[in-house]
Amino acid sequence: MRVTLLGTGSSTGTPQLLCDCPVCHSADPRNRRTRFAILLETAQTTLLIDTPFEIRLQLLVAGIQRLDALWLTHTHSDHFAGIDDLRIFSFRNKAPIPLYALPSVIDTARDRFKYLFDENEYSDISFLDPRPVTGDGPVTCGDLTLTPLYHRHGQSAMASFRTGKFAFIADISEITDREIEKLRDLDTLVISCTVKHDHYKHMKLDDILVLIGRIAPCRAILTHMNHRFDHEELLRTLPAGVEPGYDGMVIEL
């Protein structure tokens, strides 16, 4: 399986508009972060996680020629606003794109983009095929078996997942011990780490590192970082086995 970090930035991206901080003016390309998205590719299946504002450009840069399914973690705009750009894959596939998400997320997506789910003026088929994610049972997506991971992002319910020895955790403020047990014996964990300070919607860096220590993956990669995170500084200061991700980073599993 190949995992590509299409975007590793927080909701405002890096560089952030109107900001004069050193990271926003850095010449290091690893400090230029578009919004969060991940792509999983196997021999049979290409699965996209989230659709930020820049998803069209991210997929163009990655050279993606097919898409079999979408996993949507939640409907905050930085993870969701680009969903219309997936219409082209429905045209190519001559079938709706399966959309895996919490029922509440599907309801919100349908309210905001009704034409993607129902009859529309562009196509004889709908663009998205909702597949609600509920319970702890595995979700089959092509040749991938996905184990849902439930956590909180402030007031928002979240659904990330594990597949094989790989897992990702999107925006996180809280996760139960029961869900952490699903993450034992991982090779690679990609985890959102948005801020260094206390924040009611996000675990701060120190707390993320404690969580990584509890999960104990062989390798942990930080993503969804705001403009206060300098890539080179993180490389020097993070504990062994933990590293910052960057846009376009490819992980072979």
Secondary structure per residue as TSV (DSSP state, phi and psi in degrees):
chain	resnum	aa	ss	phi	psi
A	1	M	-	360.0	140.2
A	2	R	E	-111.9	132.0
A	3	V	E	-115.4	126.9
A	4	T	E	-117.0	125.5
A	5	L	E	-83.3	96.4
A	6	L	E	-67.8	-40.9
A	7	G	E	-143.2	137.0
A	8	T	-	-124.2	16.1
A	9	G	B	-96.7	167.6
A	10	S	-	-85.4	-168.1
A	11	S	T	-63.6	-27.1
A	12	T	T	-97.7	-4.2
A	13	G	-	69.5	169.3
A	14	T	B	-137.6	124.3
A	15	P	S	-70.5	150.2
A	16	Q	-	-88.6	141.8
A	17	L	T	-55.8	139.3
A	18	L	T	67.0	18.3
A	19	C	-	-107.4	136.7
A	20	D	-	-108.6	16.1
A	21	C	S	-70.6	159.6
A	22	P	T	-59.6	-36.0
A	23	V	T	-67.7	-41.7
A	24	C	T	-66.1	-22.7
A	25	H	T	-106.7	13.6
A	26	S	-	-70.0	144.9
A	27	A	-	-86.7	-6.9
A	28	D	-	-74.0	116.1
A	29	P	G	-61.2	-20.4
A	30	R	G	-72.0	-12.9
A	31	N	G	-93.5	7.8
A	32	R	-	-101.7	108.0
A	33	R	B	-121.8	120.3
A	34	T	-	-84.3	177.5
A	35	R	B	-75.7	160.2
A	36	F	-	-58.0	126.1
A	37	A	E	-161.5	148.9
A	38	I	E	-134.1	144.1
A	39	L	E	-121.6	131.0
A	40	L	E	-111.7	131.1
A	41	E	E	-130.6	129.5
A	42	T	-	-120.6	-175.4
A	43	A	S	-61.7	-26.8
A	44	Q	S	-115.5	-18.8
A	45	T	-	-135.8	135.1
A	46	T	E	-118.4	116.4
A	47	L	E	-118.9	127.2
A	48	L	E	-100.9	136.1
A	49	I	E	-108.8	110.2
A	50	D	-	74.1	156.1
A	51	T	-	-134.4	80.3
A	52	P	-	-73.3	178.7
A	53	F	T	-51.0	-39.2
A	54	E	T	-93.6	15.4
A	55	I	H	-59.1	-37.9
A	56	R	H	-60.0	-47.4
A	57	L	H	-67.0	-39.1
A	58	Q	H	-60.8	-44.7
A	59	L	H	-69.7	-34.2
A	60	L	H	-64.2	-46.3
A	61	V	H	-60.8	-39.5
A	62	A	H	-77.9	-8.3
A	63	G	T	69.1	33.6
A	64	I	-	-76.7	127.7
A	65	Q	-	-110.7	-7.8
A	66	R	-	-148.8	154.9
A	67	L	-	-147.1	126.7
A	68	D	-	-102.8	-25.5
A	69	A	E	-164.7	161.8
A	70	L	E	-126.5	135.0
A	71	W	E	-112.0	122.4
A	72	L	-	-110.4	117.3
A	73	T	-	-74.8	-37.5
A	74	H	-	-171.2	177.4
A	75	T	-	-112.0	27.5
A	76	H	-	-66.8	143.7
A	77	S	H	-56.7	-35.4
A	78	D	H	-70.6	-9.7
A	79	H	H	-112.0	-2.4
A	80	F	H	-139.4	-25.3
A	81	A	T	-66.0	-17.5
A	82	G	T	-93.5	12.0
A	83	I	G	-60.4	-28.5
A	84	D	G	-59.0	-29.1
A	85	D	G	-66.6	-12.3
A	86	L	G	-79.7	-7.2
A	87	R	H	-53.9	-36.7
A	88	I	H	-62.9	-31.0
A	89	F	H	-72.5	-33.8
A	90	S	H	-64.0	-41.9
A	91	F	H	-59.7	-45.9
A	92	R	H	-65.4	-42.2
A	93	N	H	-78.1	-16.1
A	94	K	T	56.0	35.4
A	95	A	S	-161.6	154.3
A	96	P	-	-64.6	150.6
A	97	I	E	-81.6	122.2
A	98	P	E	-60.4	131.1
A	99	L	E	-116.2	112.6
A	100	Y	E	-97.9	125.6
A	101	A	E	-169.4	164.0
A	102	L	-	-58.5	148.1
A	103	P	H	-54.0	-40.4
A	104	S	H	-65.8	-33.8
A	105	V	H	-69.0	-42.0
A	106	I	H	-61.5	-42.2
A	107	D	H	-60.7	-44.1
A	108	T	H	-66.4	-42.5
A	109	A	H	-61.1	-41.5
A	110	R	H	-65.4	-38.7
A	111	D	H	-62.9	-40.6
A	112	R	H	-82.5	-31.6
A	113	F	-	-132.3	61.1
A	114	K	H	-55.3	-39.2
A	115	Y	H	-66.2	-19.2
A	116	L	H	-76.5	-20.3
A	117	F	H	-105.2	-24.5
A	118	D	S	-119.0	-169.0
A	119	E	-	-58.1	144.3
A	120	N	-	-146.3	168.4
A	121	E	S	-84.6	-4.6
A	122	Y	S	-100.0	-25.4
A	123	S	-	-149.9	156.0
A	124	D	S	-79.9	-9.4
A	125	I	S	-119.6	160.4
A	126	S	-	-74.4	159.9
A	127	F	S	-87.1	-28.6
A	128	L	E	-128.0	142.9
A	129	D	E	-117.6	101.5
A	130	P	E	-67.9	133.3
A	131	R	E	-126.9	92.2
A	132	P	E	-60.0	137.5
A	133	V	-	-101.3	117.1
A	134	T	-	-141.6	154.1
A	135	G	S	70.4	-173.0
A	136	D	S	-102.6	-2.6
A	137	G	S	-67.5	154.3
A	138	P	-	-67.6	150.3
A	139	V	E	-109.3	126.1
A	140	T	E	-95.9	126.7
A	141	C	E	-134.3	98.4
A	142	G	T	60.2	-126.0
A	143	D	T	-94.9	14.6
A	144	L	E	-101.5	137.9
A	145	T	E	-112.3	117.6
A	146	L	E	-109.3	128.2
A	147	T	E	-101.3	113.7
A	148	P	E	-63.1	143.4
A	149	L	E	-120.3	122.8
A	150	Y	E	-105.6	133.1
A	151	H	E	-154.1	-179.7
A	152	R	E	-114.6	149.6
A	153	H	E	-132.2	84.6
A	154	G	T	63.7	-123.8
A	155	Q	T	-85.9	-5.0
A	156	S	E	-91.2	134.0
A	157	A	E	-78.1	141.6
A	158	M	E	-126.8	150.1
A	159	A	E	-132.0	107.7
A	160	S	E	-103.6	-167.5
A	161	F	E	-158.6	165.4
A	162	R	E	-115.8	143.2
A	163	T	E	-140.6	119.7
A	164	G	T	60.3	-127.9
A	165	K	T	-95.6	10.2
A	166	F	E	-115.4	143.2
A	167	A	E	-147.1	155.3
A	168	F	E	-131.3	151.4
A	169	I	E	-128.5	117.9
A	170	A	-	-78.5	-164.1
A	171	D	S	-42.4	130.7
A	172	I	-	-143.9	133.0
A	173	S	S	-118.4	-20.2
A	174	E	B	-160.7	142.7
A	175	I	-	-149.0	142.2
A	176	T	-	-84.4	160.8
A	177	D	H	-59.4	-35.4
A	178	R	H	-60.6	-40.6
A	179	E	H	-74.2	-34.4
A	180	I	H	-61.3	-33.6
A	181	E	G	-61.9	-25.6
A	182	K	G	-70.3	-11.3
A	183	L	G	-106.2	14.1
A	184	R	-	-70.6	148.8
A	185	D	S	63.1	47.9
A	186	L	-	-93.6	144.8
A	187	D	S	-81.8	-46.3
A	188	T	E	-137.0	131.4
A	189	L	E	-122.3	124.3
A	190	V	E	-102.9	124.3
A	191	I	E	-136.7	137.8
A	192	S	E	-70.1	134.5
A	193	C	-	-141.7	91.3
A	194	T	-	-90.2	-34.7
A	195	V	B	-136.8	160.7
A	196	K	S	-99.4	-15.0
A	197	H	S	-107.9	168.1
A	198	D	-	-59.5	138.0
A	199	H	-	-154.8	134.4
A	200	Y	S	-74.2	-14.6
A	201	K	S	-105.1	-9.4
A	202	H	S	-140.0	139.9
A	203	M	-	-66.4	136.7
A	204	K	B	-77.8	169.8
A	205	L	H	-51.7	-48.8
A	206	D	H	-59.0	-39.4
A	207	D	H	-72.4	-35.1
A	208	I	H	-62.1	-41.1
A	209	L	H	-65.6	-36.3
A	210	V	H	-63.8	-43.8
A	211	L	H	-62.5	-43.4
A	212	I	H	-58.4	-41.7
A	213	G	H	-60.7	-37.6
A	214	R	H	-68.8	-39.3
A	215	I	H	-75.2	-36.7
A	216	A	-	58.8	52.2
A	217	P	-	-72.9	160.9
A	218	C	S	-64.1	-35.9
A	219	R	E	-141.4	135.5
A	220	A	E	-126.0	136.4
A	221	I	E	-125.2	125.8
A	222	L	E	-85.3	141.7
A	223	T	E	-142.5	-177.1
A	224	H	S	55.6	42.0
A	225	M	B	-90.7	140.3
A	226	N	-	-83.2	-173.9
A	227	H	T	-80.1	7.1
A	228	R	T	-93.4	-2.1
A	229	F	-	-100.4	115.9
A	230	D	-	-93.7	127.6
A	231	H	H	-59.9	-50.7
A	232	E	H	-64.3	-39.9
A	233	E	H	-61.5	-41.8
A	234	L	H	-63.2	-42.5
A	235	L	H	-55.6	-37.4
A	236	R	H	-77.2	-27.2
A	237	T	H	-110.6	-17.4
A	238	L	S	-72.3	151.6
A	239	P	-	-66.7	162.7
A	240	A	T	-56.5	137.6
A	241	G	T	89.0	-3.1
A	242	V	E	-122.2	135.4
A	243	E	E	-147.4	156.4
A	244	P	E	-81.1	143.4
A	245	G	-	-84.7	175.8
A	246	Y	-	-152.0	158.1
A	247	D	T	-58.7	128.7
A	248	G	T	89.5	-1.2
A	249	M	E	-62.0	132.3
A	250	V	E	-113.3	131.7
A	251	I	E	-118.7	118.3
A	252	E	E	-95.9	127.0
A	253	L	-	-121.7	360.0
